[in-house]
Amino acid sequence: MAEEVSAAGKAGNAAQAQVSTAEQTGNAEQVRIAVLVSGGGTNLQALIDAEKSGIIRSGKIVLVISSRADAYALKRAQAAGIRTAVCERKVLGADYEKEMIRLLEEEKIGLIVLAGFLSILSADFTRHYPERILNIHPALIPSFCGKGYYGLKVHEEALKYGVKVTGATVHFVNEVPDGGRIIMQKAVAVKDGDTPEILQRRVMEEAEWVILPASVEKVSAEIVKKGTTTPVPVVQTEGGSHERI
């Protein structure tokens, strides 16, 4: 598939020169990674390709969870031999996030990557995994971000505003939409005659498929270095505060 080859190529060009902390130290331990998806899975494919090519060395994708049963991303994961699961809010109701946490704990997940995941996670869920959830946003935060800014809308707003440069941002996820600490950003030029669809594709190819794999390797390597590949769960106490157990 053309987009799969492109994803691998873009990620490889950006990160070939980087040597992971795991390789430098000879540490064979890897972080177990879960990727949460909702659609076609182009960013998931970039991650799969990056792992195969050795760009991602400090982590291993072992689980893909989709919020939609018909997401093509599930087929990409299955083709790569990765375990898949479907968690639909309309089916699971109040147990939606509980089921995701059960799956994540069952697989001993140490890092969660949101790759086109369109379901909003609650503050309780994000607090359960502090600075262990990454998201890719198709703009240079703090521009064109926050509640309601996803998909083509981001690029429509960028063109409407008339910016000459846009890009993508990888950040940690917290209770504020697109509000977590920034890990990486990459700028992309806006060209005359761009449509939202054309700009979306350029941002994916030149930024998203580059910095998402690089960010996953960076964070995974830092986790391995700290020796905390499996996060200690955080639970809510009677007083409403959150503590590690």
N, C-alpha and C positions, 0 to 999 in steps of 0.2 A: 504494500500500500504506500502511495507516494508520501502521505503525511507522516507515516511511521519512519521512513528513511530520512525524511527531512528532520524529524525530531531528533533522531540519533545523531545526524550530522551536525546540527546546530549545537547540541549539548556537547558533542565531542570537541568541536572547535574551541569552545569556551573553556573547557575544563581539563584538556589533555595535559597542560603544564602543571596542574595542581597534583601534588602527591599527598595522599591522605595521611592523617596522623596514625592510623592503624598500620599503614605500610611502613612509615618511618620508624615506629616503635617495634614492629614485628608482632603486634598484638592481633591475634586472629579473631578475637571476640567481635561480634557484630550486634548492632541494635536491630531488634525485630520491628519491622515497619508495617503499619496498616495505612492503606490509602482509601479515603472516602470519596465516592464519585456519585454523579447523578445522570451523566449524559454519555457523549461519544468517547471520552477517555483519551483525548490527544495528549494531555499532560501526563496521564498515567502511562501512556506509551513512551513518552520521553523518559520517564523514570525507569521503566522496564529496560529500555534500550541503554540507558546510562549505567544500569547495574550490569548488564551483559558486557558492555565495553570496558568496564572497570573504572568508570568515573565515580560511581558510588561503590565504595569498598568497605566502609565502616558500618553499613546497614544492609539489611536484606528485606525485601518486600515479601511478607508471608500471608497477608490478608488484604482483600479488597471488599469493602462494604458499599453497597449501592442503596440509595434511597428510592430507586425505581427498578422494578423487576425487568423492564425492557431496555435498560441502559446498555448500549453497545460496549461500554467499558468492561462489562462482565465477560464478554467474549474475548476481549484482549487479555484479561487476566487469566482466563481458562486456557487460552492458547499458550500462555507462558508458564502454565503449571502452578498458578497461584490459587490458594483457597479463596472462594467467593462466598458472599452471603448477601441477602437482601433484607433490609430493614425499612419497611414502609410505615410512615407515621399513621396513614389512614387505616392500616391493618392492625398495628400494634397499639395505637392509642397512647395511653399513659405509660405503657411499658416500652415505648420506643427507645428512649435513651438507656434504660436499664438493660435491654437486650443488646445494644451496641457495647455497653460496658462489659457485659458478660462475655461477649465474643472477644473483646480486646484483652480481657484478663485471661481468658482461656488460652489465647495465643501468646501470652506474656509480652504484649506489645510495649515497646519503649518509646516509640515516636509515631505520631499520627499526622498524615498529610492530607489536607483538603485539596482535591484536584477537580475543580468544577463541581463541588458539592453544594447543592442549592438549598439544603435544609438548614434552618437556623438552629444552632446549638444553644442550649440554655446556659446561664451563668453557672449553675451547679455542675454541669458537664465540663465546662472549660476549667473551672476551679479544681476539678478532679484530676486534671492533667496540666498543672501549671508549667508553661513554657515547654510543653511536649507536643503541642499542636501547631502545625505550620499551615499557612494559607498563601495561595498565589492570587494577587489582585492585578487586573489588567490596566493599571494606571500608576502614576508616580504619587503614592500617598504623601501628603494629605490631599491631593487633588482628586476630584471625581471618585470619591469613596464614601463609605458609610451605608446606612440603611437604604435599600432600593437600588444601589449601584452595583449591577452585575450584568454579565453578558454584553449584548450589543449596546445597551443603554449607556455604558461607560464611554464607548467610542462615539456614540451619537452626541453626547454632551461635550466631549473633547472637541469635536468638529464644530459644534454650535458655538462654543466659546472662542474658537479660533486659535487655539494653542498651536505652536510650531513644533513642540516636542512633547511626546507622551512616553509611555513605557510600561514597565511592570514592576511589582513589588512583592517580595516574599517577606512575610511577617509572622510573628507568633500570634496566636489567637487567644483573646481574653473575652470578657463579657461585653465589650464595646465593639460593634461591627467595624472591622478594619482598624481597630484601635491598639493592637498589640505592638510590641517592640519590633522595629524593622531589622531584618537580617541582611537582605540584599535588594538593590534596585538596579535597573538598566534602562537607559533612555533609548527612545526610538523616534526617528524623525517623522513628522506629519508632512505629507506631500500634497501638492496641488492636485485636485481631482480625486482625492481620497473619498471613498464612501465608508460608512461604518464597517461594512463587511471586509473591504480591502484593508482598512487599518487594523481591524481585529486580527486578520491573518498575519500581517506584518509584525504586530506585537507578539503574537504567539511564536512565530519563527525566530525573530531576532532577540526576544527578551525572555518570554515565559519558558520556552524549552531550553534556555541556557541557564537561567538563574535558579530555576526550581531544582534540577538535579544537583547543581553546585551547592545550594543551600542545604539540601538534605544531607549531602556528604559532610558539609561543614558542621552542622548540628550533631549529626551522628558521631563524627570523630570527637567532638567535645564531650559527648555523653560517654563514649568509650573511655576517654582519658580520665573522666571523673569516676569511672567504675560503677555507674548507676544505670545500666542498660535497661533494667526493669524498674519503673517508677513505683515508689511506695504510695498506695492509695491515700486519698484525702477524703475524710468523712466529715459530715456536718454534726457538730455537737449540739447539745440541748439548747445552748445559748445562741445558736445560729452561726457561730464562728466555724471555721474550717481548720481541721488539724490533721496532720499525718499520723497514721497508725503504724 
